[in-house]
Amino acid sequence: MTAAVQLAQNDPQPVAEANGRSKVIARDVNVYYGDKHALRNVDLDIPENAVTALIGPSGCGKTTFLRCINRMNDTIPTARVTGRLEIDGRDVHDPEIDVVQLRARVGMVFQKPNPFPKSIFENVAYGPRIHGLARNKSDMEEIVIGSLRRAGLYEEVKDRLGESGTALSGGQQQRLCIARAIAVSPDVILMDEPCSALDPIATAKIEELMDELRTNFTIVIVTHSMQQAARVSQRTAFFHLGILVEQGVTGEIFTAPKDQRTQDYITGRFG
């Protein structure tokens, strides 16, 4: 962490983590919902193979920004997005981008676990099946079991893969949703308050899982819990009233923020 903090201090521009590569780059991103200007002129660099936490009070634009990355705002009739948002150097709004393929590359885990009303096996197999990733039954089994293992769930469910995913506990359901997301080998995983509906033990398992997954995936998490952001992320971005106030190495954001608004939020003066 020290080297990364030193790098951030020496360079006023947004910096990626130690590998120096940004996976997602936002430049002058604005979002409008009808007449409401929900997100204003956001410039943000999200490093590869790291966890980036988006923090800030309710309604500040965190989830709105998250939904820009996989174009989920497209599903809202009144939404309009301007600016440039790249993944691996390619603008997600390029007319040649297939939105279905984009959302396969950018998996999403929601606030409330939402397994399909199907078996545990079929929940994970769904994505690989519709995207044609398995050549045969053996391939599919390998993908499903591998995804459940990576999500830290396989040992708990290996004897009941034919049972409904909705019969699992809340924490298990959320790990099933993570397994479902990673089964199509995405580049980026978006997590919108993934632990807010879970108990502390289930939350700890998800946090541990995030730390393991970041070696293979780029993770962006929206969280209201500053303690969680401090525990799981390498970089943090603070939003307030639709504005990206500050971004940087997590340790520095929490111990030596440069903006008074960040300081006020972290110390509980508002939020």
Phi, psi and omega in degrees: 000325185300315180298320180293321178297316179300319179298317180296324180290326183280337187236113182289345178282155176302136180240149174280180178286196191304329182283352173074010184245127176270129179276318181237132179231124177250134178226120176054044181278126176237144176230133178239136169248097187063238180273352182277126178269094191277332182220131190239115167050051184277126171244117184212134176252127181246114186286151178289146175052048176210165174258123175251124180261135174255118182239165179146165182293166179303140177078015185271349179114002183300304182292325177302316178293316180305318183288346175288328189294323178247019175059034175292337177295342177300336183279354180258115187303326184272357186280142175221130182241132175236168182097191184234132177227113186252144166240121184053040174084000181245129182294129182293343179264008174305129182304336181276354179287129174276116185298325179298316178292323178301315183286343171285323179285336183238090181286157181223135176241125188266172183300313180257128179307134184227060176296150176290154176284059180227178178293163177304314180301312184291332175301315183281327183285342187305307182297307178304327181291312184288338179263003176065038185271348181244129182280333183204181183299321180296318176301316182296317179299320179296317180295314183296311182295318179298320180292319178295324177296314182295332178273005177067029186241341191302314183299332182278338187236003189301335181266004181218043181295340179274354180279161183292138176295335181285350180275352180285164175291167182302315180295320177293321178299320180292322176291328174296319178295325176292318177300319179298321180292319185277350182296336180262015178052061180288166174271326186231141174240123177261134180232117182257098182051052190293345184247002188294336181260009187250157176282169184302324181292314178296322178299316180299322179294319179295319180296318177297321179296319179301320181295324178287318185291334185293346176290337181244342185228157170266126186242133174238124183237131170267128179214142172273347183269110178293329177297320179294316178303316181294326182284319194257340191257154172264331177228151182227140175237129182255122179253146175207124178054042177080005182245137171281105186283316187201147175218153179170186176299134188306313181303322181286320179301321184274338183253333182214060180297147183272338184253137182298327179296322176296313179302315181296320180291314183296326181272004174084018180284338171207170179129000000 
